[in-house]
């Protein structure tokens, strides 16, 4: 990335040039802080950064777009098992497979897989079914029953899916726990089951925890790259959190009309122009349009500083296309007259006190 020194007249800026470093490459806030490269914002840099962002989003989406696995039975699942032409087996179980539960908290009627993963069935005995698919359980039961019946015809179906779940929380209308069934659940379906995004949701920041590893998904970027989120399938135990937009705000400081934090759009995107607009724009009386800075990465130990000369005719085009990241700091420096006025305002009280003390001494 191209780097340059701060323009002349910015010596009193908080990003003043470090006297011990090459003036053309680095800037320094104070003597106690490390030197930080200052990168000039232009259209070529924007194109390069956008390409990197798109490539990263595509690679992440492809890594998560794995083929869904068939549903396997687990502890807590409820099975309905029928042995055709042998009603005595159902009669031996009473009416538990016929009558529905009368209380909402009761499991659906059928054979419940125990916590040890075992299932007990007449004549077949205790069968370990955890981790097996329906057709495997059906074949195993048929083999066991063949010792007592001639060519038994067995049908097995899941009456209630309770073993595998996913979790959705954050800025959705109905956060909660949702059961995984034999139909693969996509990322879109998981959000739809939770009632969809709320107005405060940042659609570019979905936090997915899978297997103890946390990943952030940019749904807006995935769609922009032409990849459908319906190809991203949830896996049992996944934890999906939709981050709020106000958690990803940026700070606008310096010579603007309303220094404050700026909130991204619902798509999660916020540009330099958006941030300045939410702050009421630059102050025409006190700002130096040539000294606009974006400070990034102050918390991860590798800060970056971007500089934009607002006097350029293409400056607003660059500002409109330059995407800010969460917790970026936008700083607009003051002009030379304002800096002189502020220094003078600090000196005048001291001078007045000195003159008063001299008069008293006389």
Secondary structure in CASP SS format (residue, H / E / C, confidence):
PFRMAT SS
TARGET T0000
AUTHOR 0000-0000-0000
METHOD secondary structure of the structure
MODEL  1
X C 1.00
X C 1.00
X E 1.00
X C 1.00
X C 1.00
X C 1.00
X C 1.00
X C 1.00
X C 1.00
X C 1.00
X C 1.00
X C 1.00
X C 1.00
X C 1.00
X C 1.00
X C 1.00
X C 1.00
X C 1.00
X C 1.00
X C 1.00
X C 1.00
X C 1.00
X C 1.00
X C 1.00
X C 1.00
X E 1.00
X E 1.00
X C 1.00
X C 1.00
X C 1.00
X C 1.00
X C 1.00
X C 1.00
X C 1.00
X C 1.00
X E 1.00
X E 1.00
X E 1.00
X E 1.00
X E 1.00
X C 1.00
X C 1.00
X H 1.00
X H 1.00
X H 1.00
X H 1.00
X H 1.00
X H 1.00
X H 1.00
X H 1.00
X H 1.00
X H 1.00
X H 1.00
X H 1.00
X H 1.00
X H 1.00
X H 1.00
X H 1.00
X H 1.00
X H 1.00
X H 1.00
X H 1.00
X H 1.00
X H 1.00
X C 1.00
X C 1.00
X C 1.00
X C 1.00
X C 1.00
X C 1.00
X C 1.00
X C 1.00
X C 1.00
X C 1.00
X C 1.00
X C 1.00
X C 1.00
X E 1.00
X E 1.00
X E 1.00
X E 1.00
X E 1.00
X E 1.00
X C 1.00
X C 1.00
X C 1.00
X H 1.00
X H 1.00
X H 1.00
X H 1.00
X H 1.00
X H 1.00
X C 1.00
X C 1.00
X C 1.00
X C 1.00
X C 1.00
X C 1.00
X C 1.00
X C 1.00
X C 1.00
X C 1.00
X C 1.00
X C 1.00
X C 1.00
X C 1.00
X C 1.00
X C 1.00
X C 1.00
X C 1.00
X E 1.00
X E 1.00
X C 1.00
X C 1.00
X C 1.00
X C 1.00
X C 1.00
X E 1.00
X E 1.00
X E 1.00
X E 1.00
X C 1.00
X C 1.00
X C 1.00
X E 1.00
X E 1.00
X E 1.00
X E 1.00
X C 1.00
X C 1.00
X C 1.00
X C 1.00
X C 1.00
X H 1.00
X H 1.00
X H 1.00
X H 1.00
X H 1.00
X H 1.00
X H 1.00
X H 1.00
X H 1.00
X H 1.00
X H 1.00
X H 1.00
X C 1.00
X C 1.00
X C 1.00
X C 1.00
X C 1.00
X C 1.00
X C 1.00
X C 1.00
X E 1.00
X E 1.00
X E 1.00
X E 1.00
X E 1.00
X E 1.00
X E 1.00
X C 1.00
X C 1.00
X C 1.00
X C 1.00
X E 1.00
X E 1.00
X E 1.00
X E 1.00
X E 1.00
X E 1.00
X C 1.00
X E 1.00
X C 1.00
X C 1.00
X C 1.00
X E 1.00
X E 1.00
X E 1.00
X E 1.00
X C 1.00
X C 1.00
X C 1.00
X C 1.00
X C 1.00
X C 1.00
X E 1.00
X H 1.00
X H 1.00
X H 1.00
X H 1.00
X H 1.00
X H 1.00
X H 1.00
X C 1.00
X C 1.00
X C 1.00
X E 1.00
X C 1.00
X C 1.00
X C 1.00
X E 1.00
X E 1.00
X E 1.00
X E 1.00
X E 1.00
X E 1.00
X E 1.00
X E 1.00
X E 1.00
X E 1.00
X C 1.00
X C 1.00
X E 1.00
X E 1.00
X E 1.00
X E 1.00
X E 1.00
X C 1.00
X H 1.00
X H 1.00
X H 1.00
X H 1.00
X H 1.00
X H 1.00
X C 1.00
X C 1.00
X C 1.00
X C 1.00
X H 1.00
X H 1.00
X H 1.00
X C 1.00
X E 1.00
X C 1.00
X C 1.00
X C 1.00
X C 1.00
X C 1.00
X E 1.00
X E 1.00
X E 1.00
X E 1.00
X E 1.00
X E 1.00
X H 1.00
X H 1.00
X H 1.00
X H 1.00
X C 1.00
X E 1.00
X E 1.00
X E 1.00
X E 1.00
X E 1.00
X C 1.00
X E 1.00
X C 1.00
X C 1.00
X C 1.00
X E 1.00
X E 1.00
X E 1.00
X C 1.00
X C 1.00
X C 1.00
X C 1.00
X C 1.00
X C 1.00
X C 1.00
X C 1.00
X E 1.00
X H 1.00
X H 1.00
X H 1.00
X H 1.00
X H 1.00
X H 1.00
X H 1.00
X C 1.00
X C 1.00
X C 1.00
X E 1.00
X C 1.00
X C 1.00
X C 1.00
X C 1.00
X E 1.00
X E 1.00
X E 1.00
X E 1.00
X E 1.00
X E 1.00
X E 1.00
X E 1.00
X E 1.00
X E 1.00
X C 1.00
X C 1.00
X C 1.00
X C 1.00
X C 1.00
X C 1.00
X C 1.00
X E 1.00
X E 1.00
X E 1.00
X E 1.00
X E 1.00
X C 1.00
X C 1.00
X C 1.00
X C 1.00
X C 1.00
X C 1.00
X H 1.00
X H 1.00
X H 1.00
X H 1.00
X H 1.00
X H 1.00
X H 1.00
X C 1.00
X E 1.00
X C 1.00
X C 1.00
X C 1.00
X C 1.00
X C 1.00
X E 1.00
X E 1.00
X E 1.00
X E 1.00
X E 1.00
X E 1.00
X C 1.00
X H 1.00
X H 1.00
X H 1.00
X H 1.00
X H 1.00
X H 1.00
X H 1.00
X H 1.00
X H 1.00
X H 1.00
X H 1.00
X H 1.00
X H 1.00
X H 1.00
X H 1.00
X H 1.00
X H 1.00
X H 1.00
X H 1.00
X H 1.00
X H 1.00
X H 1.00
X H 1.00
X H 1.00
X H 1.00
X H 1.00
X C 1.00
END
